[in-house]
Amino acid sequence: MIEFVASLSGFIGGLVRPNWWPPLWYTSLILLFAFPIINEILLSLKGYCRKFRVLRAPENFPDDVFPIVYSPKYNIHAFGLEKLHPFDASKYRRVFEDL
């Protein structure tokens, strides 16, 4: 997000003040479109590298038990407006309590 704002402000600043640093506007325009591509490549590379890291259960962990991962952050709250949406935003809390 910061790089988007910096590129956009550099582009606008280069158009408003062309004599300040002449290549500012087109350098910022190139970076405005290059940052998402570079970011996607880096995130894909990170996901590819992490794919091979396998977490194993402890030796004494029973085979018929599954761990439950839950965090209160999973529940979406929007000042009560989530009750108007057809998607149940607090279902994770209720499922965790039922289990």
LUMDREN-742268 format. One record per residue (C-alpha): residue number from 1; residue in one letter; x, y, z negated. Coordinates in pm, 1 decimal. Layout:
{num NUM&residuo A&x X&y Y&z Z}
...
END
This chain:
{num 1&residuo M&x 0.0&y 0.0&z 0.0}
{num 2&residuo I&x 281.8&y 237.9&z -83.3}
{num 3&residuo E&x 452.9&y 176.7&z 249.0}
{num 4&residuo F&x 123.6&y 244.1&z 431.5}
{num 5&residuo V&x 74.2&y 577.1&z 255.2}
{num 6&residuo A&x 440.8&y 671.6&z 307.4}
{num 7&residuo S&x 426.2&y 586.7&z 677.7}
{num 8&residuo L&x 98.9&y 769.2&z 727.4}
{num 9&residuo S&x 219.4&y 1078.3&z 542.8}
{num 10&residuo G&x 547.6&y 1068.3&z 738.5}
{num 11&residuo F&x 353.7&y 1048.9&z 1064.2}
{num 12&residuo I&x 130.9&y 1342.6&z 971.8}
{num 13&residuo G&x 426.2&y 1537.2&z 833.5}
{num 14&residuo G&x 623.5&y 1476.7&z 1152.2}
{num 15&residuo L&x 335.7&y 1611.7&z 1360.3}
{num 16&residuo V&x 281.5&y 1915.5&z 1138.7}
{num 17&residuo R&x 652.6&y 2005.5&z 1102.1}
{num 18&residuo P&x 828.0&y 1872.6&z 1412.0}
{num 19&residuo N&x 1144.8&y 2074.4&z 1351.6}
{num 20&residuo W&x 1201.4&y 1930.9&z 1000.8}
{num 21&residuo W&x 1323.9&y 1591.4&z 1123.4}
{num 22&residuo P&x 1235.0&y 1529.3&z 1489.3}
{num 23&residuo P&x 1214.2&y 1145.7&z 1491.3}
{num 24&residuo L&x 997.3&y 1136.4&z 1176.0}
{num 25&residuo W&x 660.4&y 1101.6&z 1346.2}
{num 26&residuo Y&x 747.0&y 818.1&z 1582.4}
{num 27&residuo T&x 962.6&y 637.1&z 1325.1}
{num 28&residuo S&x 671.1&y 652.4&z 1081.8}
{num 29&residuo L&x 431.6&y 532.3&z 1350.4}
{num 30&residuo I&x 652.5&y 232.2&z 1428.3}
{num 31&residuo L&x 684.0&y 148.9&z 1057.6}
{num 32&residuo L&x 308.5&y 188.4&z 1010.5}
{num 33&residuo F&x 254.7&y -103.9&z 1247.7}
{num 34&residuo A&x 570.7&y -298.6&z 1156.3}
{num 35&residuo F&x 516.4&y -322.7&z 779.1}
{num 36&residuo P&x 212.4&y -556.3&z 793.3}
{num 37&residuo I&x 392.6&y -786.4&z 1037.1}
{num 38&residuo I&x 706.9&y -797.9&z 823.1}
{num 39&residuo N&x 497.5&y -849.8&z 510.2}
{num 40&residuo E&x 306.0&y -1138.1&z 669.6}
{num 41&residuo I&x 628.7&y -1305.4&z 780.5}
{num 42&residuo L&x 777.6&y -1276.9&z 431.8}
{num 43&residuo L&x 463.2&y -1408.5&z 261.8}
{num 44&residuo S&x 442.9&y -1701.4&z 505.4}
{num 45&residuo L&x 807.3&y -1782.7&z 439.9}
{num 46&residuo K&x 746.0&y -1768.6&z 64.6}
{num 47&residuo G&x 446.2&y -2002.8&z 97.0}
{num 48&residuo Y&x 645.2&y -2241.7&z 313.1}
{num 49&residuo C&x 930.9&y -2252.6&z 59.7}
{num 50&residuo R&x 696.2&y -2300.8&z -235.3}
{num 51&residuo K&x 507.7&y -2579.8&z -57.9}
{num 52&residuo F&x 782.1&y -2826.3&z -141.4}
{num 53&residuo R&x 783.9&y -2748.5&z -513.7}
{num 54&residuo V&x 565.9&y -3014.8&z -674.4}
{num 55&residuo L&x 451.4&y -2991.2&z -1032.9}
{num 56&residuo R&x 432.0&y -3331.0&z -1195.0}
{num 57&residuo A&x 225.4&y -3433.2&z -1494.4}
{num 58&residuo P&x 407.6&y -3541.5&z -1811.4}
{num 59&residuo E&x 481.8&y -3912.5&z -1850.5}
{num 60&residuo N&x 230.9&y -3961.4&z -2133.4}
{num 61&residuo F&x -55.4&y -3785.8&z -1950.2}
{num 62&residuo P&x -356.2&y -4020.0&z -1901.4}
{num 63&residuo D&x -457.3&y -4101.8&z -1544.5}
{num 64&residuo D&x -832.1&y -4054.2&z -1595.4}
{num 65&residuo V&x -807.0&y -3698.4&z -1736.3}
{num 66&residuo F&x -780.4&y -3387.3&z -1522.4}
{num 67&residuo P&x -650.1&y -3057.6&z -1660.5}
{num 68&residuo I&x -885.4&y -2760.2&z -1636.8}
{num 69&residuo V&x -736.5&y -2424.7&z -1549.4}
{num 70&residuo Y&x -954.2&y -2131.5&z -1647.5}
{num 71&residuo S&x -899.4&y -1764.9&z -1711.2}
{num 72&residuo P&x -1154.8&y -1498.1&z -1805.8}
{num 73&residuo K&x -1013.4&y -1294.9&z -1515.9}
{num 74&residuo Y&x -1193.2&y -1530.0&z -1275.0}
{num 75&residuo N&x -1527.2&y -1374.0&z -1368.9}
{num 76&residuo I&x -1606.4&y -1072.5&z -1154.1}
{num 77&residuo H&x -1767.7&y -773.7&z -1324.7}
{num 78&residuo A&x -1888.0&y -460.7&z -1146.5}
{num 79&residuo F&x -2070.8&y -262.9&z -1415.8}
{num 80&residuo G&x -2373.8&y -492.8&z -1399.1}
{num 81&residuo L&x -2407.8&y -471.7&z -1019.7}
{num 82&residuo E&x -2285.3&y -829.9&z -983.3}
{num 83&residuo K&x -2629.4&y -948.8&z -1097.3}
{num 84&residuo L&x -2778.5&y -798.7&z -779.0}
{num 85&residuo H&x -2547.9&y -998.3&z -553.4}
{num 86&residuo P&x -2659.4&y -1347.7&z -442.5}
{num 87&residuo F&x -2319.3&y -1494.0&z -532.9}
{num 88&residuo D&x -2297.4&y -1591.1&z -901.0}
{num 89&residuo A&x -1993.9&y -1395.4&z -1019.6}
{num 90&residuo S&x -1980.0&y -1540.8&z -1371.2}
{num 91&residuo K&x -2024.5&y -1905.2&z -1278.9}
{num 92&residuo Y&x -1669.2&y -1991.8&z -1379.2}
{num 93&residuo R&x -1734.6&y -1903.0&z -1744.0}
{num 94&residuo R&x -2054.1&y -2110.7&z -1754.0}
{num 95&residuo V&x -1890.4&y -2410.7&z -1586.8}
{num 96&residuo F&x -1601.6&y -2394.4&z -1832.4}
{num 97&residuo E&x -1842.1&y -2373.6&z -2127.4}
{num 98&residuo D&x -2046.6&y -2668.6&z -1995.6}
{num 99&residuo L&x -1737.2&y -2881.8&z -1957.5}
END
